[in-house]
Amino acid sequence: MSEKVALIGSGNWGSAVAKIIGGNVHNFEHFDKEVKMWVFEEQVDGQNLTDIINTKHENVKYLPGIKLPENVVACPDLVQTCSDATMIVFVVPHQFVAGVCKQLKGKIPANCKAISLIKGIDYNDGGFRLISDMIQDALGIRSCVLSGANIASEVAEGRFCETTIGYRNRNDGELFRDIFHTPYFRVNIVEDVIGVELCGALKNIIAIGGGLVDGLKLGDNTKAAIIRIGLAEMRKFAQMFYKDVRDATFFESCGVADLITTCAGGRNRKVAEAHVTTGKSFDQLEQEMLNGQKLQGTSTAKDMYKILSKKGLCHEFPLMTTIYRICYEDLPPIKLVEDI
């Protein structure tokens, strides 16, 4: 039986991986060659974005200049995109996962499995959940996680990098490696879904700190210190709440490599730098700078602060706590290095 892949999401990262998956399904006999990609329908120059993608084979809004394989078919209907899929790739902002799962419940094949490329955690009054757990619980399917030092534009251009897939079921991990691994996008699989996922979520908070360092012009030594302290807090949090998280995972692409690249480039760093240099709020800068994309670092910092404050742990995580206060309580950015 052939595997059929569907993508949920079509921003810059979703479009970049659509290029990879659309090419890779031709390399294996056990994959259906059509890859449907759910696109939130919007107008671009008076045309539906799905129509543009399906005729020009390019996501002109979120990944301009990059050609997508012709077997990647944009679809505005979520259920139709996934109704016959056996492998679903989730790549939407984490705020939308619950709504997507609600629409898909009971409408996908029983043998389906998922992979989350989403950076974030879900917080509610009862505590927090990993995105992969949300998907598994809502849809009754297993979910892997992919995370790594993967700036979307560089991946789309075919520049060499690595990524990490965390799996619970090795066969699932190997299947998802088949659709992602290329000579320039090297995939390693590890049996640590939780560690991979938490690295991907928490590093966005630290990237805000990296951008604040740049805006304050504090230099490379300071940024290196923020990265080191940030990695230590990420590891401490993961192992405090999940005893099975492996130390080795923090030395995978999803860990230290992703933290370095996110603090050097990417949207969280860029917007945080602009916060210092312009004095504008993060919300305003998100609107002005991100072309409709979401800023994950600030929302994850808020979720983390709720978790830490509820459990009386803020003093144990001074860097993440200070970044939250700079983002949401108008704490002066220089406090980044004074309060940790």
C-alpha positions in Angstrom: 0.0 0.0 0.0 1.3 3.4 -0.9 1.7 6.3 1.6 0.0 9.6 0.8 1.4 12.8 2.2 -0.6 15.9 3.0 0.7 19.3 4.3 -1.3 21.5 6.7 0.2 25.0 6.2 1.8 27.0 3.5 3.8 29.8 5.0 7.5 30.2 4.2 8.5 27.0 6.2 5.5 25.0 4.9 6.3 26.0 1.3 10.0 25.2 1.8 9.3 21.7 3.0 6.6 21.3 0.3 9.5 21.7 -2.2 11.5 18.9 -0.5 8.6 16.5 -0.1 7.2 17.1 -3.6 10.6 16.0 -4.9 11.3 13.1 -2.5 8.0 11.2 -3.1 9.3 10.5 -6.6 12.3 8.7 -5.1 10.4 5.8 -3.5 7.8 3.4 -4.9 5.8 3.4 -1.7 4.7 7.1 -1.9 1.7 8.5 -3.9 3.1 11.2 -6.2 0.5 13.8 -5.5 1.1 16.0 -2.4 -1.8 18.1 -1.3 -1.0 21.3 0.7 -3.7 23.1 2.6 -3.6 26.8 2.0 -5.5 29.3 4.0 -7.2 31.1 1.1 -6.4 34.8 0.7 -6.3 37.3 -2.2 -3.0 38.3 -3.8 -3.4 40.9 -6.5 -7.0 40.0 -6.9 -6.4 36.3 -7.3 -6.8 33.3 -5.0 -3.5 32.3 -3.6 -4.3 28.6 -4.3 -4.9 29.4 -7.9 -1.6 31.2 -8.2 0.3 28.3 -6.5 -1.3 25.8 -8.8 -0.6 27.7 -12.0 2.7 29.4 -11.3 3.9 26.7 -8.9 5.2 29.4 -6.5 4.0 30.7 -3.2 4.4 34.4 -4.3 3.3 35.7 -0.9 5.3 33.6 1.6 8.2 32.2 -0.4 8.6 34.3 -3.6 11.2 33.2 -6.1 11.2 29.5 -5.2 9.6 27.0 -7.6 7.5 24.3 -6.1 7.2 20.8 -7.8 4.1 20.5 -10.0 2.9 17.5 -8.0 2.3 19.8 -4.9 -1.3 20.8 -5.2 -2.6 23.8 -3.2 -6.1 23.1 -1.7 -8.2 25.6 0.3 -10.3 22.9 2.0 -8.6 21.4 5.0 -10.7 18.2 5.2 -10.4 17.5 1.5 -6.6 18.0 1.8 -6.3 15.3 4.4 -9.2 12.9 3.8 -7.1 10.2 2.1 -3.7 11.0 3.7 -1.7 8.4 5.6 1.1 10.9 6.5 0.2 14.5 7.6 2.7 17.2 8.0 1.6 19.9 10.5 3.3 23.3 9.8 1.0 26.0 11.1 1.4 28.5 14.0 0.8 26.6 17.2 -2.2 28.9 18.0 -4.2 27.2 15.2 -3.5 23.5 16.0 -6.6 22.9 18.2 -8.9 24.3 15.6 -7.3 22.3 12.8 -7.6 19.1 14.8 -11.2 19.8 15.6 -12.1 20.0 12.0 -10.1 16.8 11.1 -11.4 14.6 13.9 -13.0 11.4 12.5 -12.2 12.5 8.9 -8.8 11.0 8.3 -7.8 7.3 7.7 -7.3 5.2 10.8 -3.7 4.2 9.7 -2.6 7.9 9.5 0.4 9.2 11.3 1.6 12.8 11.7 4.6 14.9 12.2 4.7 18.3 13.8 7.1 21.0 12.5 5.5 23.5 14.9 7.6 25.5 17.4 5.5 26.2 20.5 3.6 24.8 23.5 0.0 24.9 24.4 -0.9 26.5 27.7 -4.3 26.5 29.5 -5.4 26.7 33.1 -4.8 23.0 33.6 -1.1 23.4 32.7 0.7 22.9 29.4 0.8 20.3 26.6 3.2 19.6 23.8 1.8 20.2 20.3 2.5 16.5 19.3 0.4 15.4 22.3 -2.4 17.7 21.2 -2.4 16.1 17.8 -2.2 12.6 19.1 -5.0 13.1 21.7 -7.3 14.9 19.3 -6.9 12.6 16.3 -6.0 9.3 17.9 -2.8 9.0 15.8 0.9 8.8 16.5 2.9 12.0 16.0 6.6 12.5 15.4 8.4 15.9 15.6 10.8 17.7 13.2 13.0 20.5 14.5 16.4 21.9 13.6 18.6 24.8 12.5 16.4 25.4 9.5 15.8 29.0 8.4 13.2 28.5 5.7 14.6 30.7 3.0 18.0 29.0 3.2 16.4 25.5 3.1 14.4 26.6 0.1 17.5 27.7 -1.7 19.1 24.3 -1.2 21.9 25.4 1.2 23.2 22.6 3.3 21.8 22.1 6.8 20.7 19.4 9.3 17.5 18.7 11.1 16.2 16.2 13.7 13.2 14.0 13.7 12.0 12.7 17.1 10.0 9.5 17.0 8.1 7.2 19.3 7.7 4.5 16.7 10.8 3.8 14.7 9.0 2.9 11.5 7.2 6.2 11.6 10.5 8.0 12.1 12.1 6.2 9.1 9.1 7.0 6.8 9.2 10.6 7.7 13.0 10.7 7.1 12.3 9.3 3.6 10.2 12.4 2.7 12.5 15.0 4.2 16.1 13.8 3.8 18.1 15.2 0.9 21.8 15.7 0.2 21.4 19.3 1.4 18.8 18.7 4.1 20.3 16.0 6.3 17.9 14.3 8.7 18.9 12.4 11.9 16.2 10.5 13.8 16.2 10.1 17.5 13.8 8.4 20.0 13.0 11.5 21.9 9.9 13.3 20.7 9.7 15.4 23.9 13.3 16.7 23.8 13.2 17.6 20.1 9.9 19.4 20.6 10.9 21.4 23.7 14.1 22.5 22.1 12.2 23.8 19.1 9.7 25.7 21.3 12.0 27.1 23.9 14.8 28.3 21.6 12.5 31.0 20.2 12.4 32.7 23.6 16.2 32.8 23.8 16.3 34.2 20.2 14.4 37.2 21.5 17.3 37.6 23.9 19.8 37.4 21.1 18.0 40.1 19.2 17.9 42.3 22.3 21.7 41.9 22.5 22.1 43.0 18.9 19.8 46.0 19.4 21.8 47.1 22.5 25.0 46.5 20.6 26.5 44.5 23.5 28.6 42.3 21.2 29.5 38.7 20.5 30.7 37.8 24.0 27.3 38.8 25.5 25.4 36.9 22.8 27.4 33.8 23.5 26.6 34.1 27.2 22.9 34.5 26.4 23.0 31.4 24.2 24.8 29.3 26.8 22.5 30.4 29.7 19.5 29.9 27.4 20.6 26.3 26.5 21.1 25.5 30.2 17.6 26.8 31.0 16.1 24.9 28.1 17.7 21.6 29.3 16.8 22.3 32.9 13.1 22.9 32.1 12.8 19.9 29.8 14.4 17.5 32.4 12.5 19.1 35.3 9.1 18.3 33.7 10.0 15.2 31.6 12.4 12.7 33.2 13.1 10.8 30.0 14.5 13.7 27.9 18.0 12.7 26.8 21.0 14.9 27.2 22.3 14.0 23.8 19.2 15.6 22.2 20.5 19.1 23.1 23.5 18.4 20.9 21.4 17.5 17.9 20.4 20.1 15.3 17.2 20.7 17.1 19.2 21.8 20.2 22.4 23.8 20.2 22.5 24.3 16.4 19.0 25.6 16.2 19.6 27.9 19.2 22.7 29.3 17.5 21.1 30.0 14.1 17.9 31.4 15.7 20.0 33.8 17.8 22.0 34.8 14.7 19.1 35.2 12.2 15.3 34.6 11.9 12.3 36.6 12.7 12.5 36.5 16.5 16.0 38.0 16.6 15.1 40.6 14.0 12.0 41.9 15.7 13.7 41.9 19.1 16.5 44.0 17.7 14.0 46.4 16.2 12.2 46.7 19.6 15.4 48.1 21.0 16.3 50.4 18.1 12.7 51.8 17.5 11.1 51.5 20.9 8.0 50.1 19.2 6.0 47.2 20.8 6.5 43.6 19.7 2.9 43.5 18.5 3.4 46.6 16.3 6.6 45.3 14.9 5.1 41.9 14.1 2.5 43.7 12.0 5.1 45.9 10.2 7.9 43.4 9.6 6.5 39.8 9.2 4.2 40.0 6.2 1.4 38.1 8.0 3.7 35.6 9.7 3.5 35.1 13.5 6.2 35.8 16.1 6.6 32.6 18.1 9.1 33.8 20.7 6.9 36.3 22.5 3.9 34.0 22.7 6.0 31.1 23.9 7.6 33.4 26.5 4.2 34.3 27.8 3.2 30.6 28.0 6.4 29.7 29.8 5.9 32.6 32.3 2.5 31.3 33.1 3.9 27.8 33.8 6.8 29.1 35.9 4.9 31.6 37.9 2.1 29.1 38.7 4.7 26.7 40.0 6.8 29.3 41.8 9.8 28.7 39.5 10.6 32.1 38.0 13.7 32.4 40.1 15.0 29.1 38.6 14.8 30.5 35.1 15.9 34.1 35.3 16.7 34.5 31.5 13.3 33.3 30.3 11.5 35.3 33.0 13.4 38.5 32.2 12.7 38.1 28.4 9.0 37.7 29.2 9.0 40.9 31.3 10.8 42.9 28.5 8.2 41.7 26.0 5.1 42.2 28.2 5.8 44.4 31.2 7.9 47.2 29.5 11.0 46.2 31.4 14.0 48.1 29.8 15.9 45.8 27.4 19.2 46.4 29.3 17.7 44.4 32.1 18.4 41.3 30.0 22.0 41.4 31.3 21.4 43.1 34.7 18.7 40.7 36.0 20.2 37.3 35.2 
